[in-house]
Each structure stands twice: as structure tokens, then as C-alpha cells.
Amino acid sequence: MKDLKENGSRIVVTNANKLEYANLRAQWMAYGSIAQQVECLKAGFYEVVHKPNLQDVNAAELEELINGKATISIKDWMANTVYNEPFSKKHNVIQWFWKAVGTYDQTQLSHLVLFATGTSRIPAGGFAVLESNRGEYRNFTIQAMDYKGKDVQLPIAHTCFNRVTLPMYESYEVLKKNLDYVVDNEILGFGID
């Protein structure tokens, strides 16, 4: 047993010093016994989040830095989306996609973001700082695939690259039905590139 104070092992606990002993013992149990592990945890944490960046951060902001944003902004999402040809912002399928996304509540949006990226939250900096699983900045991307004319043809997610492959649906109703299926059933999709 480690001394709780200098020469503590030579001091007899009496009624006069038992409160001091109880306080020192509680401190040891709460921190002293795990000080080495806590220091290792802090060192690892400060490798990821630089200590000077935390000086003006409150608890809620720190939680957002660690966990990401709880609220998903469709406007931010749209502004930070890349479209692979033949898609563009003005393409019918893309217009229908954003129209469908606009009907979702925050829970449904988080399911769709989880489907597309592998995480249900967005970094504190928003979609502009979305990262791939390799730690590289990687915008959310939508690319096209042929629509086979089936009633059910689900989008494909490539979560490692924050990319969704959408069939070239023939109508908003078909797109919405397939996207709703992904969202409502919390489909976790990924593709291998």
C-alpha cells in the first residue's frame, strides 16, 4: 500500500485524524490508484485534440467536438455535396433526392447519414469537414447507376468514402419509396471500392 501522505504508514488512525485519513483514502481511490492510466488517456486525447484548442471550450462544445453535431443541417449538407456525372444540382433525380430528404425529421436524417457515412452524427465543423475512414476530408458524394425499372431498387452506400450511388429513378415517388425504405429500416449499407 502506498502512503497517502508523507510517512503515512507510521501514523496511527485515531478519532482526531480519521476524517483526514478518509479524505486521503477517497482521493487515492478516485484518482491516485489510476493516475498512470489517466495520464496515458490524457496523453492520447491531447494527441487528437490539441490542449490549447480546449482553453475556451465549455462542456457542451467539447461534447460536440467528440461526438459530432446532433442536429443535421440539410442546407449545410446540400452546400457540401459533390455530384458525379451525369448528376448535377439541377438533375431531376438530385432534385427529388433533396425533396425527399427535406421531408425527414432529425431521427430520419441521422439514419440516412448513418447509411451514407457509417456514423449518425456530423463533425462539429459540419459536412465541409466530413472525413473518410482513412482520416482524409471527403465530401458527401452522389453518383448514378442504371435504374432497372424494378419497384424496389435501393441506393447503395459506400460508407468509407461518404458516397451514395442512386439509381436513375423515373419518378419522385419511386425514389422516395426506396429512400424511405433505407431510412425507416435503418439499413447499414456499404460498398467495396
C-alpha positions in Angstrom: 0.0 0.0 0.0 1.2 3.5 -0.9 1.5 6.1 1.8 -1.5 8.5 1.5 0.7 11.3 2.9 4.3 11.6 3.9 5.2 8.9 6.4 1.5 7.9 6.5 2.3 4.3 7.2 3.8 5.3 10.5 0.7 7.3 11.6 -1.9 5.6 13.6 -5.5 6.4 12.6 -7.4 7.9 15.6 -10.6 9.8 16.1 -8.7 13.0 15.8 -7.3 12.2 12.3 -9.8 9.8 10.9 -11.6 12.4 8.7 -8.2 13.4 7.2 -7.5 9.6 6.6 -10.9 9.1 5.0 -10.4 12.1 2.7 -6.9 11.0 1.6 -8.1 7.4 1.1 -11.1 8.6 -1.1 -8.7 10.8 -3.2 -6.4 7.8 -3.6 -9.3 5.5 -4.7 -10.8 8.1 -7.0 -7.6 9.2 -8.7 -4.3 8.1 -7.2 -4.8 4.4 -7.8 -5.4 5.1 -11.5 -3.2 8.1 -12.0 -0.9 6.3 -14.5 -3.9 5.2 -16.6 -5.5 8.7 -16.5 -2.2 10.3 -17.6 -2.0 7.8 -20.6 -5.6 8.6 -21.5 -4.9 12.4 -21.3 -1.7 12.0 -23.5 -3.7 10.1 -26.1 -6.6 12.6 -26.0 -4.2 15.5 -26.4 -2.7 13.9 -29.5 -6.1 14.1 -31.2 -7.4 17.3 -29.6 -4.6 19.8 -29.0 -4.6 21.2 -25.5 -4.5 24.9 -26.5 -7.7 24.3 -28.5 -9.6 23.4 -25.3 -8.9 26.5 -23.3 -12.1 28.3 -24.4 -14.3 25.3 -24.8 -17.2 24.6 -22.5 -18.6 21.1 -21.7 -21.3 21.2 -24.4 -18.8 22.3 -27.1 -16.4 19.6 -26.0 -19.2 17.0 -26.3 -19.9 18.2 -29.9 -16.2 18.1 -30.8 -16.0 14.5 -29.6 -19.4 13.2 -30.7 -20.2 15.5 -33.6 -23.3 17.6 -34.2 -26.6 16.2 -33.0 -28.6 18.4 -35.4 -28.2 17.8 -39.1 -28.5 20.8 -41.4 -29.9 20.0 -44.8 -28.6 23.4 -46.1 -25.1 22.6 -45.0 -25.4 19.0 -46.4 -26.5 20.3 -49.8 -23.8 23.0 -49.9 -21.1 20.4 -49.3 -22.2 17.7 -51.7 -20.4 16.7 -54.8 -22.3 15.2 -57.8 -20.6 12.8 -60.2 -21.8 12.9 -63.8 -24.4 12.7 -65.1 -25.7 14.1 -61.9 -25.6 17.8 -61.1 -27.6 20.1 -58.7 -30.2 20.6 -61.4 -30.7 16.9 -62.3 -34.2 15.6 -61.7 -33.0 12.7 -59.5 -31.0 15.1 -57.4 -33.9 17.5 -57.0 -36.1 14.6 -56.0 -33.4 13.3 -53.5 -33.2 16.7 -51.7 -37.0 17.0 -51.8 -37.3 13.6 -50.1 -34.5 14.5 -47.6 -36.5 17.7 -46.8 -39.4 15.6 -45.5 -37.4 13.8 -42.9 -37.2 14.7 -39.2 -33.8 14.7 -37.3 -34.0 11.0 -36.4 -34.6 10.0 -40.0 -31.9 12.3 -41.2 -29.5 10.7 -38.8 -30.5 7.2 -40.2 -29.8 8.5 -43.7 -26.4 10.0 -42.7 -25.5 6.7 -40.9 -26.4 4.8 -44.1 -24.2 7.1 -46.2 -21.3 7.7 -43.9 -21.2 5.0 -41.3 -21.9 7.5 -38.5 -25.1 9.1 -37.5 -23.5 12.4 -36.5 -21.7 15.1 -38.4 -18.4 16.6 -37.3 -18.5 19.9 -35.3 -17.4 21.7 -38.5 -20.3 20.3 -40.5 -20.3 18.5 -43.8 -17.4 20.6 -45.0 -15.1 18.6 -42.8 -16.5 15.2 -43.3 -13.8 12.6 -43.3 -13.4 9.2 -44.9 -12.5 6.2 -42.8 -8.8 6.9 -43.7 -9.0 10.3 -42.0 -9.0 12.3 -45.3 -11.5 15.1 -45.9 -14.1 13.5 -48.2 -17.2 15.4 -49.3 -20.5 13.6 -49.4 -20.9 12.5 -53.0 -23.8 11.2 -55.0 -23.2 9.1 -58.1 -25.6 7.5 -60.6 -26.3 3.9 -61.6 -28.7 2.5 -64.1 -32.3 2.0 -63.0 -33.5 -1.4 -63.8 -37.2 -0.5 -63.8 -37.9 -2.5 -60.6 -40.3 -1.3 -58.0 -37.6 -1.8 -55.3 -34.0 -0.8 -56.2 -32.3 0.6 -53.2 -29.5 3.1 -53.2 -26.0 1.8 -52.4 -23.8 3.4 -49.8 -20.0 3.4 -49.9 -19.5 4.5 -46.2 -15.7 4.5 -46.4 -16.0 7.3 -49.0 -19.2 9.1 -47.9 -20.7 8.3 -51.2 -24.2 7.1 -52.2 -25.0 5.6 -55.5 -28.5 6.4 -56.6 -30.4 4.6 -59.4 -31.6 6.9 -62.1 -35.2 6.7 -60.8 -38.0 7.5 -63.2 -40.1 9.4 -60.7 -40.0 11.2 -57.3 -42.5 8.6 -55.9 -40.2 5.6 -56.7 -37.1 7.4 -55.3 -39.0 8.4 -52.1 -40.3 4.9 -51.6 -36.8 3.4 -51.9 -35.1 6.1 -49.8 -37.8 5.7 -47.2 -37.2 2.0 -47.0 -33.5 2.6 -46.3 -34.3 5.3 -43.7 -37.2 3.5 -42.0 -35.4 0.2 -41.7 -32.1 1.8 -40.6 -30.2 0.0 -43.4 -26.5 0.0 -43.0 -25.1 -0.1 -46.4 -21.6 -0.1 -47.8 -19.9 -0.9 -51.0 -16.3 -2.0 -51.6 -14.1 0.1 -53.9 
